[in-house]
Structures are given as structure tokens and as C-alpha cells.
Amino acid sequence: FSECTAGNWGGGMYVTSSARGDVALERARFVRCTSPQAALYLNGIERLALTNSHFVDNIASQSPAALFFTSRIAASGSLLRSTTFFGNS
């Protein structure tokens, strides 16, 4: 996702109450996304797996700018592997 804009949450991607519960992204790139909150907004999922992903120069009017993540099962089994965050504000 590059230079994406959202009026509500999730400048690049917004997921809420996923039916299966898990979200897995590999080699995802969120670059220069603009939103009220978070380039990647995940609300009420079960587990998150981000591998080889990058969050660069994302801008949000509320924190966090890059990633917002809430879990129904306290995030057990979630992981961020080789994921970088740079220049988000």
C-alpha cells in the first residue's frame, strides 16, 4: 500500500472482527499512508503474523501511525518477524 488515504481508520488496510480470527501478511509494505489512526488497523482479530513487512513514513492524526492491533485472545501466538518501522508520525 503506497500513498493511501482513509477518512476513518486504516490508511492502507482495516480489518475488524475477522470471521476466521487470524491475519497473516508477508512482505506487506505500508508507505506514506495518511489516516486518522494507523496504516494497518486490526480490531478484534485473534492472531497476527507479519513477516518481512515495512511501515515507512505513515502519518496519522492520532497515535499510532503505523499499526493498531487488538486481539480477542490476548495476542497469544502473534508475531512480528523481520518487520521494520521507520519515520512514522
KEPA-626083 format. One line per 5 residues: number of its first residue (from 1); their letters; for each residue x, y, z of C-alpha. Coordinates in steps of 0.001 Angstrom, whole numbers, plus 500000, padded with zeros to 6 digits. Last residue first. Layout:
N
NUM> a> X/Y/Z ~ ...
//
This chain:
89
89> sngff> 504346/510009/512897 ~ 506032/507083/511171 ~ 509661/507572/510090 ~ 510685/503924/510227 ~ 509046/500672/511389
84> ttsrl> 510550/497357/510325 ~ 509211/493792/510315 ~ 511688/490918/510289 ~ 509232/488741/512228 ~ 506293/490290/514059
79> lsgsa> 504435/487572/515908 ~ 501088/486594/517380 ~ 500802/483229/519149 ~ 498960/484627/522129 ~ 497532/488034/521215
74> airst> 495330/488383/524300 ~ 492594/486147/522842 ~ 490202/488709/521354 ~ 493121/490722/519983 ~ 493643/494401/519330
69> fflaa> 496147/495748/516794 ~ 496937/499290/515628 ~ 499983/499606/513358 ~ 501786/502527/511680 ~ 500620/505945/512881
64> psqsa> 499689/505064/516461 ~ 498691/507574/517634 ~ 496154/510103/516366 ~ 496386/512475/513340 ~ 498156/509719/511436
59> indvf> 501108/509825/509041 ~ 502983/506859/507559 ~ 506633/507440/506631 ~ 507583/503743/506396 ~ 505921/500580/507744
54> hsntl> 507688/497501/506354 ~ 506947/493770/506290 ~ 509277/490774/506189 ~ 506774/488723/508198 ~ 503679/489993/509998
49> alrei> 501658/487321/511797 ~ 498637/488469/513792 ~ 496419/486254/515927 ~ 492807/486535/517097 ~ 491180/489561/515455
44> gnlyl> 489140/492144/517340 ~ 490470/495281/515624 ~ 493259/495385/513048 ~ 494240/498809/511680 ~ 497215/498919/509297
39> aaqps> 498175/502485/508297 ~ 497183/503577/511803 ~ 494803/506303/513052 ~ 493240/509403/511459 ~ 494731/508358/508127
34> tcrvf> 497597/509029/505734 ~ 499663/506263/504115 ~ 503200/507197/503110 ~ 504407/503586/502747 ~ 502688/500453/504067
29> rarel> 504546/497480/502659 ~ 503477/493862/503158 ~ 506180/491264/502500 ~ 504165/488566/504280 ~ 500803/489222/505898
24> avdgr> 498876/486901/508198 ~ 495576/487815/509888 ~ 493818/485285/512117 ~ 490281/485371/513539 ~ 488489/483250/510984
19> asstv> 485475/485581/510950 ~ 487665/488688/511354 ~ 486157/491060/513911 ~ 487553/494202/512271 ~ 490061/494592/509451
14> ymggg> 491228/497938/508032 ~ 494037/498244/505468 ~ 496078/501090/503993 ~ 495016/504263/505825 ~ 493336/502192/508498
9> wngat> 490771/504158/510423 ~ 488371/506850/509207 ~ 488782/509105/506174 ~ 491500/506953/504642 ~ 494440/507790/502386
4> cesf> 496938/505584/500529 ~ 500345/506773/499369 ~ 501615/503230/498920 ~ 500000/500000/500000
//
